[in-house]
């Protein structure tokens, strides 16, 4: 998650995949149209809410668009570009569950929904929901694990609609401090892993014989949480989307260096920037009390041109802000992030097979070291499948560069198929669009 103004983000990597690029929604007039629809040709289209009063549609091949009312009709624009995509989309009256999608009629798919509450870490009560396809057959069930977002997953994730329509069940729960769950929002990975493990136990209890396989699935920050949770409860598989196999501190360092590279700075500046990220890491790990190293570097280099271009998850803001302000604001923004978490020993202890999906040009979760580490684990004999989607950013979203900025156009073809194949079988052996198989 990127910072707003100069307030420290301290909220590493939100899950853009589930709600769609941070589109945490509020109620809108289109809410009665939210659902997954089966078209006359058998294809599925999901319709979900967005934060700005619109809707977002997506198909399982990765195409997506924004729907907003325009002179009484729904206007569809491509991806997140704002450009018309030429699709004619309309709905029947509220409650009818009908859609017309680019000339094809569709009907909302009926699903079996079971709401529940269960105890997470420390006895905190969490709100969960099991969604299954209609009928009595056993199906795989994925427990969705959050990124860093603080909105209700039950309300705004799309998988609890789309996956059951494809005969894959979903257990979704609101992170502590969000939606219908109690407790305080945190980024303590151990607490969140305990919550995820509790969610898996509740899903198994609630689903009983309807569950053929049970596993975890989540993106971004969930890449740190899922392996921890998989050591606490038996699961059949784990899917990690665009997470990191490095620490959150490495995330900041990677973002900082990538930002400077993109601005044209060379190895000499990058070497200095590494020292700065080490110093800002000491600041956050010390809970904003240890500034000696940073102040020494500030005295040496803060007048150099590259200093003003420092960015990253937190380095740019901490390095460029007065120490007194950081000491005051930092602790108030700190959400208990497990900054020094090392994922590798945890991954070595996970018994379930893991699918790890990497965005090849990820600005939020720099992929190079993560890819190398995961390939190394696979060579050690760990059951890790690694697919990398080229020309995609966080969320496995494809993009165009317009006026020097990325504009997101769609999700990568094959992305959702890979997730579903692995969920069903523990293998992703097919060809998934342009994805490159890094391991095994």
C-alpha positions, 0 to 999 in steps of 0.5 A, spaced: 500 500 500 502 506 498 503 512 502 498 518 503 501 525 504 507 523 508 503 519 513 507 513 514 504 507 510 506 501 515 501 497 512 505 492 507 502 490 501 495 490 500 491 485 496 489 488 490 487 481 487 481 480 491 477 487 491 481 489 485 486 494 486 484 497 493 477 498 491 474 497 498 466 498 496 461 502 500 453 501 498 451 503 491 445 503 487 448 497 483 448 493 489 442 489 487 446 487 481 452 484 485 453 477 483 456 472 479 452 470 472 452 464 467 451 467 460 447 463 455 454 460 452 456 457 459 461 463 460 461 466 467 461 474 469 462 476 476 459 483 478 462 486 484 462 493 488 467 499 487 469 504 492 466 510 488 459 508 487 460 504 480 461 496 479 466 492 476 465 486 472 470 481 470 471 474 466 475 468 468 480 469 462 482 476 466 478 481 462 475 486 467 472 493 466 468 498 470 461 499 470 458 506 472 451 509 470 451 514 464 445 518 462 441 512 465 445 506 462 451 502 464 457 505 461 463 500 461 470 502 461 476 497 460 480 495 466 482 501 470 483 506 464 477 510 463 477 508 456 470 505 453 471 498 451 465 498 447 461 493 451 454 493 452 452 491 459 445 492 462 441 489 468 434 486 469 430 489 475 433 489 482 432 482 484 431 479 478 438 476 477 438 478 470 444 481 465 445 482 458 453 482 457 455 484 450 449 481 447 449 475 451 443 474 456 445 471 463 442 469 470 445 470 477 448 463 479 445 461 486 450 459 491 449 456 498 451 461 503 453 459 511 455 465 515 458 464 522 462 467 527 469 463 530 474 465 535 481 467 532 487 469 536 486 471 543 479 469 543 477 475 538 471 473 535 471 473 527 465 473 522 466 468 517 462 465 511 462 459 507 460 459 500 459 452 496 455 450 490 448 448 490 448 440 491 451 435 496 457 433 492 464 434 496 468 440 493 475 443 494 474 449 499 479 455 499 480 459 506 481 466 503 487 470 507 487 477 507 493 482 504 494 489 508 487 491 507 482 493 512 475 493 509 470 487 509 473 481 505 466 478 506 463 484 502 468 485 497 472 479 495 470 476 488 472 469 489 466 467 494 461 468 488 466 466 482 469 460 485 463 456 487 460 457 480 466 453 478 465 448 483 470 450 488 468 452 495 470 458 499 471 460 506 472 468 507 472 472 513 473 479 515 480 480 518 480 482 525 478 490 526 474 490 519 467 488 517 463 484 522 470 482 526 472 484 533 479 486 535 484 491 533 487 491 526 494 489 526 499 487 521 502 482 526 503 476 522 503 471 528 497 473 530 494 473 523 496 466 522 493 464 528 486 467 525 487 464 519 488 457 522 482 458 526 478 460 520 481 453 516 478 449 522 472 453 522 471 452 515 472 444 516 467 444 522 462 448 518 463 444 511 464 437 514 463 432 508 462 437 503 469 439 503 474 434 499 480 438 500 482 444 504 487 450 503 489 457 503 489 462 498 491 469 498 495 475 496 501 480 497 501 480 505 498 473 505 504 471 502 507 472 509 501 469 513 499 463 509 506 459 510 505 460 518 498 458 518 500 452 514 504 450 520 499 450 525 493 446 521 493 441 516 491 443 509 492 440 502 495 446 499 497 453 499 496 458 494 500 465 494 499 470 489 504 476 488 507 475 495 514 476 497 519 470 500 523 476 503 522 480 509 517 486 509 524 490 510 526 487 504 520 490 501 522 497 502 529 496 500 527 493 493 521 498 492 526 504 494 532 501 489 527 500 484 524 507 484 531 510 483 533 505 478 527 508 474 529 515 475 536 513 472 540 513 478 546 508 477 550 503 482 554 509 486 547 512 488 544 505 489 549 503 494 548 509 498 541 508 498 542 501 501 545 504 507 539 509 507 534 503 507 538 499 513 538 506 517 530 507 516 529 499 517 533 501 524 528 506 525 522 502 524 524 496 528 526 500 534 519 503 534 522 510 532 527 511 537 534 509 533 536 515 529 543 515 529 545 512 523 540 515 519 542 522 522 549 521 520 547 519 513 542 525 512 548 529 514 552 526 508 548 526 503 541 529 504 543 535 499 545 530 493 539 530 488 537 523 489 535 524 496 529 527 494 527 522 490 527 516 495 521 513 495 519 505 498 514 503 503 517 507 508 524 510 507 523 516 503 518 519 508 522 517 514 528 520 511 526 526 508 521 528 514 524 531 521 526 526 526 521 530 531 515 528 526 517 521 525 518 520 533 511 523 534 507 520 528 511 513 527 508 510 533 501 512 532 501 509 525 505 503 527 500 497 526 505 491 529 508 489 523 513 483 523 518 487 520 524 482 521 520 476 519 524 471 515 519 467 511 525 461 508 525 457 515 517 457 515 517 455 508 522 449 509 517 447 514 510 447 510 508 440 508 503 442 503 504 443 496 505 451 494 503 455 488 506 461 488 504 466 483 509 472 481 508 479 478 514 479 473 514 487 474 511 488 481 513 495 483 510 493 490 513 486 491 520 486 487 520 479 484 527 478 483 530 475 490 523 472 491 523 468 485 531 466 486 529 464 493 523 460 491 527 456 485 532 455 491 527 451 495 524 447 489 531 445 488 532 443 495 525 438 494 520 443 497 513 442 493 513 449 490 510 451 484 512 458 481 509 461 475 511 468 473 507 472 469 511 477 465 509 484 464 504 484 470 504 489 476 501 487 483 495 483 483 497 480 476 495 486 472 497 487 465 498 495 464 500 500 459 505 506 460 501 512 458 505 519 460 510 515 464 505 512 468 502 505 468 495 504 467 492 497 468 488 494 463 486 487 465 488 481 469 493 476 466 490 471 462 491 464 465 492 467 472 485 465 475 486 458 471 492 456 475 489 458 481 483 453 480 487 448 477 492 448 483 486 448 488 482 442 485 488 438 484 495 440 488 498 441 481 498 447 476 501 443 470 498 446 464 500 452 460 497 459 463 497 464 458 504 467 458 506 465 465 513 462 465 514 456 469 520 457 474 519 451 478 519 445 478 
